[in-house]
């Protein structure tokens, strides 16, 4: 299990390479949800999401031989961007494998940063190609099945604990589970009374599927939210969530897109649906906890284009 010392080590390692993002009380979201809401704005992070924390922590931990071999990662978008940008900054050759469902903009950014991008038909194929490239000698920077990466993502929770006021409940999106595992580890050590809730979208239910099955299982991916679409969680992330997370809530793609629009309207931030999914889940948490709830939302990323959002809104009939 990831310990607070691991997260503190990661924080020291990545200092100067990442942004300490704002942790702010949101009057607009507080009015919308009817309880005090604090937002951790990771969409303002370098590369537009929290992923650069784990990528930086891992790259900076590698030996000279591991760096010289070049690195490889699989990504639905944000991890690939983060790895490409950080590898370029550290003069490491990077290969990023993405499925065709990944945002075109993510592919473009990774390529412009100098990474070699390999595109596969689906996420299962992307993970398979990643494993083959690792076997050929590239150094793996896994998006979530790595304690160093999880500790890097846990620095989000460390900063939230230090910068936020009194909180009762923190909501975190789940793809493969690296972010919530790290945040839960940080909060368990620094704010043990705070409940942590995970949020997934229908058709990207790798963690809730694992919890129902008693361990990681492959899931069918149909969600539009590619940045949450892991074909399975890892034993490492599953263990952290099963031990330290109160519950994983599942919302629809339509609710996630609507949540992104609400974040723009009420919080004045441009967030992708992987963060928009937090708002419908937050309403459920408030219903269960009651008026005494004081929420923290980890707004994980903002790498959706205006064209993406317009298309999703039209598809779901959201105006």
C-alpha positions in Angstrom: 0.0 0.0 0.0 1.2 3.5 -0.8 2.2 5.4 2.3 2.4 9.1 3.0 6.2 9.0 3.0 6.0 7.7 -0.6 3.8 10.6 -1.6 6.1 13.1 0.2 9.1 11.7 -1.7 7.2 12.1 -5.0 6.3 15.6 -4.1 10.0 16.5 -3.5 11.0 14.8 -6.7 8.6 16.5 -9.0 8.8 20.0 -7.4 9.8 22.5 -10.1 8.5 20.2 -12.8 4.7 20.5 -12.1 2.3 23.2 -10.9 0.9 23.4 -7.4 -2.6 23.9 -8.8 -5.2 26.2 -7.0 -7.5 24.7 -4.4 -10.4 27.2 -4.3 -13.9 27.5 -2.7 -16.4 27.7 -5.5 -19.4 30.0 -4.7 -21.1 28.9 -8.0 -20.8 25.2 -7.3 -21.7 25.7 -3.7 -25.0 27.4 -4.8 -25.6 24.7 -7.4 -25.2 21.8 -5.0 -26.5 23.5 -1.8 -23.4 22.7 0.3 -19.9 24.2 0.5 -17.7 23.0 -2.4 -14.0 23.3 -2.8 -12.4 22.5 -6.2 -8.8 21.2 -6.7 -8.2 22.6 -10.2 -5.9 20.0 -11.8 -7.2 21.1 -15.3 -4.8 24.1 -14.8 -1.9 21.6 -14.4 0.9 21.5 -16.9 -0.4 19.4 -19.9 -4.0 20.1 -18.8 -4.4 17.2 -16.3 -3.0 15.6 -13.2 -1.2 12.9 -15.2 2.0 14.9 -15.5 2.6 14.3 -11.8 2.9 10.6 -12.1 4.7 10.7 -15.4 7.3 13.1 -13.9 7.7 11.1 -10.7 8.3 7.9 -12.8 10.7 9.5 -15.3 12.8 11.1 -12.6 13.1 7.8 -10.8 14.5 5.9 -13.7 18.2 4.9 -14.0 20.3 6.2 -16.8 20.0 2.8 -18.6 16.2 2.8 -18.3 16.1 6.4 -19.8 18.5 5.5 -22.5 16.3 2.6 -23.6 13.4 4.9 -24.2 10.0 4.8 -22.5 6.6 3.5 -23.6 3.1 4.1 -22.3 -0.5 3.4 -23.2 -3.1 6.1 -22.9 -6.6 7.2 -23.6 -5.2 10.7 -24.0 -3.9 12.6 -20.9 -1.2 10.1 -19.8 0.2 10.1 -23.3 0.3 13.9 -23.4 2.0 14.0 -20.0 4.6 11.4 -20.8 5.4 13.0 -24.2 5.9 16.5 -22.7 7.9 15.3 -19.7 10.1 12.9 -21.7 10.9 15.7 -24.1 11.8 18.0 -21.2 14.1 15.3 -19.8 15.6 14.3 -23.2 14.1 10.8 -23.1 12.7 9.2 -26.3 9.1 8.3 -25.8 6.6 6.0 -27.6 2.9 6.5 -26.8 0.2 3.9 -27.7 -3.3 5.2 -28.1 -6.6 3.7 -29.3 -8.5 5.4 -32.2 -11.1 6.6 -29.6 -8.4 8.9 -28.1 -9.0 12.6 -28.8 -7.3 13.7 -32.0 -5.9 16.7 -30.2 -4.2 14.3 -27.7 -2.4 12.5 -30.5 -1.4 15.8 -32.1 0.0 17.2 -28.8 2.0 14.0 -28.1 3.4 14.0 -31.6 4.3 17.7 -31.5 6.2 17.1 -28.2 8.4 14.6 -30.1 6.9 11.3 -29.1 6.3 8.4 -31.5 2.6 7.8 -31.4 1.2 4.3 -32.3 -2.6 4.1 -32.8 -4.5 0.8 -32.4 -8.1 -0.1 -33.1 -9.1 -0.2 -29.4 -7.9 0.0 -25.9 -7.3 -3.7 -25.5 -5.1 -3.6 -28.6 -3.2 -0.6 -27.2 -2.4 -2.4 -23.9 -1.3 -5.4 -26.0 1.1 -3.3 -28.1 2.4 -1.6 -25.0 3.3 -4.9 -23.5 5.0 -6.1 -26.7 7.1 -2.9 -26.9 8.1 -3.4 -23.3 9.3 -6.9 -24.1 11.4 -5.5 -26.9 13.3 -3.4 -24.4 11.5 -0.1 -23.9 11.0 1.1 -20.3 7.3 1.0 -19.2 5.7 4.0 -17.7 2.3 2.5 -16.8 -0.6 4.9 -16.4 -1.7 3.4 -13.1 -0.2 0.0 -12.2 3.0 1.5 -10.7 3.5 2.6 -7.1 5.8 5.5 -8.2 3.1 6.8 -10.6 0.4 6.4 -7.9 2.6 8.3 -5.4 3.0 11.0 -7.9 -0.8 11.3 -8.4 -1.1 11.2 -4.6 0.5 14.6 -4.5 -2.9 16.0 -5.6 -4.3 14.7 -2.3 -1.4 16.0 -0.3 -1.9 19.5 -1.7 -5.7 19.3 -1.2 -5.2 18.3 2.5 -2.8 21.2 3.0 -4.8 23.9 1.2 -8.5 23.1 1.6 -10.7 24.0 4.6 -12.8 21.5 6.5 -14.1 18.7 4.2 -16.3 15.7 4.8 -16.2 14.1 1.4 -13.9 14.1 -1.6 -14.9 13.0 -5.1 -12.3 11.6 -7.5 -12.8 10.3 -11.1 -11.6 6.7 -11.8 -10.1 5.3 -15.0 -7.5 2.8 -14.0 -7.5 4.0 -10.5 -4.1 5.6 -10.1 -5.4 9.0 -9.1 -7.9 7.9 -6.5 -5.5 5.4 -5.0 -2.9 8.1 -4.5 -5.5 10.7 -3.2 -7.0 8.1 -0.9 -3.6 7.3 0.5 -2.8 11.0 1.1 -6.1 11.7 2.8 -6.1 8.6 4.9 -2.8 9.8 6.5 -3.6 13.5 6.7 -7.3 13.7 7.0 -8.5 10.2 8.2 -12.1 11.4 8.8 -12.7 12.4 5.2 -14.7 10.0 3.0 -13.4 9.4 -0.5 -15.8 8.6 -3.3 -14.9 7.3 -6.8 -16.8 8.2 -9.9 -17.0 6.2 -13.2 -19.1 6.5 -16.4 -21.3 3.7 -17.7 -19.3 1.7 -20.2 -16.0 2.5 -18.4 -16.7 0.6 -15.2 -13.4 -1.2 -14.6 -13.2 -0.4 -10.8 -16.9 -1.0 -10.0 -16.7 -4.2 -12.0 -13.6 -5.2 -10.0 -15.3 -4.5 -6.7 -18.3 -6.6 -7.7 -16.1 -9.5 -8.8 -13.7 -9.3 -5.8 -10.7 -8.4 -8.0 -9.7 -6.9 -11.4 -11.7 -8.2 -14.4 -11.8 -7.1 -18.0 -14.7 -4.9 -18.9 -16.4 -3.9 -22.2 -15.6 -0.3 -23.0 -18.4 1.8 -24.6 -18.2 5.2 -22.8 -17.4 8.3 -24.9 -15.0 9.3 -22.0 -11.8 7.8 -23.4 -9.7 9.2 -20.6 -11.5 7.0 -18.1 -11.6 3.9 -20.3 -9.2 1.4 -18.9 -10.0 -2.2 -20.0 -9.3 -3.4 -16.4 -7.9 -1.9 -13.2 -4.8 -3.3 -11.6 -4.6 -5.4 -8.4 -2.6 -2.5 -6.9 -5.3 0.2 -7.6 -8.1 -2.2 -6.7 -6.6 -2.9 -3.3 -6.3 0.7 -2.5 -9.9 1.5 -3.5 -11.4 -1.6 -1.8 -9.6 -0.6 1.4 -9.9 3.2 1.5 -12.7 4.3 -0.8 -16.3 4.6 0.6 -18.0 3.7 -2.7 -17.7 4.0 -6.5 -20.6 5.8 -8.1 -21.5 5.3 -11.8 -23.0 8.0 -13.9 -24.1 8.1 -17.6 -22.1 9.8 -20.4 -24.9 12.3 -20.8 -24.6 13.2 -17.1 -20.9 13.6 -17.4 -21.2 15.9 -20.4 -23.9 17.9 -18.6 -21.6 18.2 -15.6 -18.8 19.7 -17.9 -21.3 22.3 -19.1 -22.3 23.0 -15.5 -18.7 23.4 -14.5 -18.3 26.0 -17.2 -21.5 27.8 -16.3 -21.2 27.7 -12.5 -17.5 27.3 -11.7 -16.1 29.1 -14.8 -13.8 26.3 -15.7 -13.5 24.3 -18.9 -13.4 20.6 -17.8 -13.5 17.4 -19.8 -16.3 14.9 -19.1 -13.8 12.8 -17.0 -14.2 15.7 -14.5 -17.8 16.6 -15.4 -18.9 13.2 -14.1 -18.1 14.5 -10.6 -21.2 16.8 -10.4 -24.0 14.2 -10.8 -22.1 12.0 -8.4 -21.8 14.9 -6.0 -25.6 15.3 -6.0 -25.9 11.7 -4.9 -23.3 12.2 -2.1 -25.2 15.2 -0.8 -28.5 13.2 -0.8 -26.8 10.5 1.3 -24.7 12.7 3.6 -27.1 15.5 4.1 -26.8 19.3 4.5 -23.7 18.9 6.7 -21.6 17.8 3.7 -18.6 19.8 2.7 -17.3 18.6 -0.6 -14.0 18.5 -2.3 -13.9 17.9 -6.1 -10.7 16.9 -7.9 -11.3 18.5 -11.3 -8.8 16.2 -13.0 -8.4 17.6 -16.5 -9.5 20.0 -19.2 -8.3 18.5 -22.4 -11.5 18.6 -24.4 -11.9 21.0 -27.4 -14.8 23.2 -28.0 -15.6 21.0 -31.0 -15.7 18.0 -28.8 -18.0 19.6 -26.3 -20.4 20.9 -29.0 -20.6 17.5 -30.6 -21.3 15.7 -27.3 -23.9 18.3 -26.2 -25.7 18.0 -29.5 -25.5 14.2 -29.4 -27.2 14.1 -25.9 -29.6 17.0 -26.7 -28.0 19.3 -24.1 -28.4 23.0 -24.8 
